[in-house]
Amino acid sequence: MSNNNQDNAASSGGGSPAAQAFKEQLAKQEASAGSAGVTSDERISASVTAPGTFQPPPGNRDARAAERKKVNGRARLILGSALVCNARMVDVSSTGACVTVEDLIPGKKVYNLEFDIFHTGRRYLFAVQGVPVYSVLVSGRGYKVGFQFGPRSPEAAKALGDLMEDPN
């Protein structure tokens, strides 16, 4: 680190620019809370609830951007022109899907995903491209892999839209 960078870090309280911006934001919140006569200890105690009484914010049950729907069905994971494996569906949304596979699959690659979902008496068939964004070992069941969808064909978008609009 050069002397100029050390001097800048020392004069500004140290840390990355993001950390410094966060510290400034906290200082502003402290100042506004102090002017309202609320101490930081009172804010902390007000935010802590008794065990078992946590209530999520209204309308924000899940941090995901799109609603997920639990479904039963099969998926085929194809990399290039070769079938990598067959998978079982866990859930799906308009932006991605979660499947279970027996063996870990290579990540950070674009897969062709073919879905065959049977939900509330209707069959939904569609194909999309997707990238695995997470995988978690599931005891006794292999791996749970989350895919983020890429661009969707009009047919896939319609099938996903119909599935997500289903009230069940």
HELIX and SHEET records of a PDB file:
HELIX    1   1 ASN A    3  SER A   11  1                                   9    
HELIX    2   2 PRO A   17  SER A   35  1                                  19    
HELIX    3   3 SER A   40  SER A   47  1                                   8    
HELIX    4   4 PRO A  154  GLU A  165  1                                  12    
SHEET    1   A 7 LYS A  69  LYS A  70  0                                        
SHEET    2   A 7 ALA A  82  VAL A  92 -1                                        
SHEET    3   A 7 ASN A  72  LEU A  79 -1                                        
SHEET    4   A 7 TYR A 111  HIS A 119 -1                                        
SHEET    5   A 7 ARG A 122  VAL A 138 -1                                        
SHEET    6   A 7 GLY A 142  PHE A 149 -1                                        
SHEET    7   A 7 GLY A  96  VAL A 101 -1                                        
END                                                                             
